[in-house]
């Protein structure tokens, strides 16, 4: 099966690089500047175990003509509309689109553009970032890619995809409950991202601060109420485990939104927090902490555009 990885940043570069190392037929759809960097220095992945380098197959949007069996979509949510047009020539009759984006609304957008049958559910868990030279740094051993049919069916195509992704240097898991897992990933990501960006510190620092644990618990409670209103079927242990993890005083955990903010880069404020605020407003929920985090990041976005 031919794989097109859309984006060669920290997420796409890591999982796509691992798949290429494992002998899969992988091509990266990249912008010209990123392509020049990768042609010059290769795709370098720094992990806790060492450094690996892949010489990736690359294609620009203007060069994309052939269709692929699988499109793994790893861009930031604010780039989705533009990038769908760029990879559209790669989508054939049987092409499967695996988006690894934050939130939930991207699935609807992909289905509207390419048809309801094209996209499956997906998420990843990895702590990785790009350095100034464009090299990937994996900060912990976490490296999991999860996927499944939106309706939970164990279809022929999802089994075939699962076979393709196994034994490729990361944990690949086929889920029969991918939609629930996507909601829970959003719950966790929005909580950590909103808290750390609003408080300007990692989770351990917030936990050790005066009133920190109570603030964290209240923030998570708001996010849970919102995602339940949005359609998530709550599993009680998820909220309890989330609060327990996020109130660990020794945690150094942040999110890509926090790391992007500290570097003055664009952030997924709308996709991670704004969409939650919209759900809350429609449901008539009072969520002052989530609203404050979204307003805070909206001001940040306006400042970096100046």
Secondary structure per residue as TSV (DSSP state, phi and psi in degrees):
chain	resnum	aa	ss	phi	psi
A	1	X	-	360.0	137.5
A	2	X	E	-91.6	128.9
A	3	X	E	-112.2	130.8
A	4	X	E	-110.0	117.8
A	5	X	E	-97.0	117.5
A	6	X	E	-91.7	105.6
A	7	X	-	105.3	132.7
A	8	X	-	-124.4	39.7
A	9	X	S	-81.3	-153.6
A	10	X	H	-61.9	-44.3
A	11	X	H	-77.5	-56.3
A	12	X	H	-63.1	-39.5
A	13	X	H	-64.7	-39.1
A	14	X	H	-67.6	-58.2
A	15	X	H	-68.7	-40.1
A	16	X	H	-65.0	-40.2
A	17	X	H	-62.5	-42.4
A	18	X	H	-63.1	-42.1
A	19	X	H	-63.4	-41.0
A	20	X	H	-64.2	-41.7
A	21	X	H	-60.7	-33.5
A	22	X	T	-81.9	4.8
A	23	X	T	92.1	8.3
A	24	X	-	-76.6	156.6
A	25	X	E	-85.7	93.9
A	26	X	E	-117.4	132.4
A	27	X	E	-125.1	139.4
A	28	X	E	-103.2	128.3
A	29	X	E	-88.8	117.2
A	30	X	-	-131.9	162.0
A	31	X	-	-80.1	161.9
A	32	X	H	-59.5	-44.5
A	33	X	H	-62.9	-44.9
A	34	X	H	-65.2	-38.1
A	35	X	H	-62.5	-39.9
A	36	X	H	-64.1	-40.7
A	37	X	H	-62.5	-45.1
A	38	X	H	-69.5	-35.2
A	39	X	H	-65.5	-35.5
A	40	X	H	-76.5	-46.8
A	41	X	H	-115.6	-5.2
A	42	X	-	80.2	173.7
A	43	X	E	-93.0	102.8
A	44	X	E	-98.3	126.6
A	45	X	E	-119.0	114.9
A	46	X	E	-95.3	121.2
A	47	X	E	-124.9	169.1
A	48	X	T	-58.5	-19.5
A	49	X	T	-92.6	-12.5
A	50	X	E	143.4	-165.6
A	51	X	E	-114.8	134.3
A	52	X	E	-124.3	153.6
A	53	X	E	-131.3	132.0
A	54	X	E	-118.7	137.8
A	55	X	-	-95.1	96.1
A	56	X	-	-80.9	152.8
A	57	X	E	-80.3	130.4
A	58	X	E	-123.7	151.5
A	59	X	E	-146.6	141.2
A	60	X	-	-92.3	159.5
A	61	X	G	-58.9	-36.7
A	62	X	G	-68.6	-18.2
A	63	X	G	-99.9	-6.1
A	64	X	-	-78.1	115.3
A	65	X	-	-130.1	-36.9
A	66	X	S	-78.3	152.3
A	67	X	-	-89.2	157.9
A	68	X	E	-123.7	160.3
A	69	X	E	-78.8	-37.4
A	70	X	E	-134.5	133.7
A	71	X	E	-113.4	117.1
A	72	X	E	-99.6	114.7
A	73	X	E	-101.6	115.5
A	74	X	-	-127.4	20.4
A	75	X	S	-82.6	169.3
A	76	X	-	-68.1	149.8
A	77	X	G	-59.6	-32.7
A	78	X	G	-71.7	-9.1
A	79	X	G	-99.2	-1.4
A	80	X	H	-59.1	-48.9
A	81	X	H	-57.9	-47.4
A	82	X	H	-67.5	-41.5
A	83	X	H	-73.6	-26.0
A	84	X	H	-62.2	-37.7
A	85	X	H	-68.9	-34.0
A	86	X	H	-69.3	-40.8
A	87	X	H	-93.9	1.3
A	88	X	G	-52.6	-39.9
A	89	X	G	-62.2	-18.5
A	90	X	G	-83.8	-8.6
A	91	X	E	-93.2	111.4
A	92	X	E	-103.0	-168.7
A	93	X	E	-61.7	-34.6
A	94	X	E	-110.4	9.5
A	95	X	E	-67.3	135.3
A	96	X	E	-105.1	130.0
A	97	X	E	-106.6	119.1
A	98	X	E	-109.5	98.1
A	99	X	E	-85.7	134.2
A	100	X	-	-117.6	71.5
A	101	X	-	-119.4	164.4
A	102	X	S	-87.4	151.2
A	103	X	S	84.9	-160.6
A	104	X	S	-128.0	-25.4
A	105	X	H	-70.1	-17.4
A	106	X	H	-64.3	-30.5
A	107	X	H	-60.4	-45.0
A	108	X	H	-62.0	-40.4
A	109	X	H	-66.2	-40.8
A	110	X	H	-66.2	-41.4
A	111	X	H	-64.2	-39.4
A	112	X	H	-64.7	-36.2
A	113	X	H	-80.2	-39.3
A	114	X	H	-119.1	-4.5
A	115	X	-	106.7	148.5
A	116	X	T	-62.4	-26.7
A	117	X	T	-84.2	-10.1
A	118	X	T	-74.2	-47.4
A	119	X	E	-90.6	142.9
A	120	X	E	-112.2	171.6
A	121	X	E	-84.1	149.7
A	122	X	E	-162.0	156.4
A	123	X	E	-159.5	162.5
A	124	X	E	-134.3	158.2
A	125	X	E	-128.2	109.0
A	126	X	E	-157.6	141.8
A	127	X	E	-106.7	99.4
A	128	X	E	-146.8	157.2
A	129	X	E	-151.4	164.6
A	130	X	E	-99.9	139.7
A	131	X	-	-89.9	-176.7
A	132	X	T	-63.1	-24.8
A	133	X	T	-90.6	2.0
A	134	X	S	82.6	16.0
A	135	X	-	-91.1	147.5
A	136	X	E	-89.3	132.2
A	137	X	E	-121.4	115.2
A	138	X	E	-88.4	119.0
A	139	X	E	-88.8	-21.6
A	140	X	E	-137.0	176.8
A	141	X	E	-78.7	-4.4
A	142	X	E	-66.1	125.1
A	143	X	E	-158.9	79.9
A	144	X	E	-127.0	133.5
A	145	X	E	-118.9	125.2
A	146	X	E	-124.1	141.9
A	147	X	E	-156.2	161.5
A	148	X	E	175.4	161.6
A	149	X	-	-66.1	142.3
A	150	X	T	-59.6	-35.1
A	151	X	T	-87.0	2.4
A	152	X	-	83.2	0.1
A	153	X	-	-68.2	143.1
A	154	X	-	-92.7	75.7
A	155	X	-	-78.7	166.3
A	156	X	H	-62.1	-40.2
A	157	X	H	-70.8	-33.7
A	158	X	H	-74.5	-32.3
A	159	X	H	-67.1	-40.4
A	160	X	H	-63.3	-41.4
A	161	X	H	-64.6	-41.5
A	162	X	H	-59.7	-43.1
A	163	X	H	-60.2	-39.4
A	164	X	H	-64.8	-36.4
A	165	X	H	-90.6	-12.6
A	166	X	T	-72.3	152.5
A	167	X	T	55.6	45.8
A	168	X	S	-120.4	19.6
A	169	X	S	92.1	9.7
A	170	X	S	-150.7	168.2
A	171	X	E	-80.6	119.5
A	172	X	E	-115.1	130.2
A	173	X	E	-137.4	126.1
A	174	X	E	-85.1	124.8
A	175	X	-	-111.8	136.6
A	176	X	S	-87.1	-3.4
A	177	X	-	-131.9	45.8
A	178	X	H	-64.7	-35.1
A	179	X	H	-64.1	-44.1
A	180	X	H	-60.9	-40.8
A	181	X	H	-67.8	-32.5
A	182	X	H	-68.0	-42.4
A	183	X	H	-58.5	-43.6
A	184	X	H	-69.5	-34.0
A	185	X	H	-64.6	-42.9
A	186	X	H	-62.5	-43.2
A	187	X	H	-55.6	-48.7
A	188	X	H	-67.8	-46.8
A	189	X	H	-64.4	-43.5
A	190	X	H	-66.0	-37.1
A	191	X	H	-65.2	-51.8
A	192	X	H	-65.5	-45.6
A	193	X	H	-63.4	-47.0
A	194	X	H	-63.8	-42.6
A	195	X	H	-68.0	-49.4
A	196	X	H	-69.0	-37.5
A	197	X	H	-69.5	-40.2
A	198	X	H	-69.0	-38.3
A	199	X	H	-92.9	-9.1
A	200	X	T	57.9	47.5
A	201	X	S	-167.8	168.6
A	202	X	-	-76.4	173.3
A	203	X	H	-63.9	-36.2
A	204	X	H	-63.2	-40.9
A	205	X	H	-63.7	-42.2
A	206	X	H	-65.0	-41.6
A	207	X	H	-63.5	-34.0
A	208	X	H	-83.2	-12.3
A	209	X	S	-76.2	155.7
A	210	X	T	-59.0	125.0
A	211	X	T	77.6	2.3
A	212	X	H	-60.0	-53.7
A	213	X	H	-58.0	-40.2
A	214	X	H	-66.3	-39.3
A	215	X	H	-63.0	-46.4
A	216	X	H	-59.1	-47.6
A	217	X	H	-61.0	-42.2
A	218	X	H	-66.4	-38.3
A	219	X	H	-64.2	-47.5
A	220	X	H	-61.5	-40.7
A	221	X	H	-58.5	-41.5
A	222	X	H	-63.7	-45.6
A	223	X	H	-63.3	-41.8
A	224	X	H	-59.7	-45.4
A	225	X	H	-59.9	-38.3
A	226	X	H	-67.9	-49.1
A	227	X	H	-67.4	-31.8
A	228	X	H	-63.5	-42.6
A	229	X	H	-63.9	-27.8
A	230	X	H	-81.3	-10.8
A	231	X	T	127.9	-3.9
A	232	X	-	-73.0	131.4
A	233	X	-	-89.2	105.5
A	234	X	-	-64.2	134.4
A	235	X	-	-107.8	111.2
A	236	X	H	-52.9	-35.5
A	237	X	H	-66.5	-23.3
A	238	X	H	-64.9	-46.9
A	239	X	H	-63.5	-45.4
A	240	X	H	-62.9	-43.3
A	241	X	H	-66.6	-36.6
A	242	X	H	-64.1	-47.6
A	243	X	H	-62.5	-41.6
A	244	X	H	-61.1	-45.2
A	245	X	H	-66.9	-40.6
A	246	X	H	-78.8	-14.4
A	247	X	T	-99.6	15.7
A	248	X	-	-73.5	116.2
A	249	X	T	-67.0	-16.5
A	250	X	T	-96.2	1.7
A	251	X	-	-71.1	140.0
A	252	X	-	-109.4	16.8
A	253	X	-	-69.4	136.5
A	254	X	-	-136.0	-164.0
A	255	X	-	-135.3	172.1
A	256	X	H	-62.2	-30.8
A	257	X	H	-64.1	-42.3
A	258	X	H	-65.3	-45.3
A	259	X	H	-65.2	-38.8
A	260	X	H	-64.5	-40.6
A	261	X	H	-61.7	-43.8
A	262	X	H	-67.9	-18.2
A	263	X	T	-99.2	3.1
A	264	X	T	73.1	26.2
A	265	X	-	-99.2	161.0
A	266	X	-	-60.2	147.8
A	267	X	-	-126.6	162.8
A	268	X	-	-88.3	51.9
A	269	X	H	-61.1	-43.8
A	270	X	I	-67.3	-44.4
A	271	X	I	-70.9	-37.8
A	272	X	I	-90.2	-40.6
A	273	X	I	-111.4	-42.7
A	274	X	I	-60.5	-40.3
A	275	X	H	-64.8	-33.9
A	276	X	H	-66.8	-42.6
A	277	X	H	-60.1	-40.6
A	278	X	H	-62.4	-43.5
A	279	X	H	-62.3	-43.8
A	280	X	H	-61.8	-42.3
A	281	X	H	-63.9	-42.9
A	282	X	H	-64.9	-32.4
A	283	X	H	-89.0	-3.7
A	284	X	T	72.1	28.2
A	285	X	-	-88.0	146.9
A	286	X	-	-98.0	107.6
A	287	X	-	-131.0	71.1
A	288	X	H	-64.6	-32.1
A	289	X	H	-72.9	-45.1
A	290	X	H	-64.8	-40.4
A	291	X	H	-60.8	-41.0
A	292	X	H	-64.3	-41.3
A	293	X	H	-63.9	-41.1
A	294	X	H	-67.0	-43.4
A	295	X	H	-61.8	-43.1
A	296	X	H	-57.3	-47.1
A	297	X	H	-74.5	-25.8
A	298	X	H	-68.1	-39.6
A	299	X	H	-64.3	-41.8
A	300	X	H	-58.2	-46.0
A	301	X	H	-60.3	-41.1
A	302	X	H	-64.9	-39.5
A	303	X	H	-65.2	-39.1
A	304	X	H	-76.2	-15.6
A	305	X	H	-82.7	-12.7
A	306	X	-	-74.7	360.0
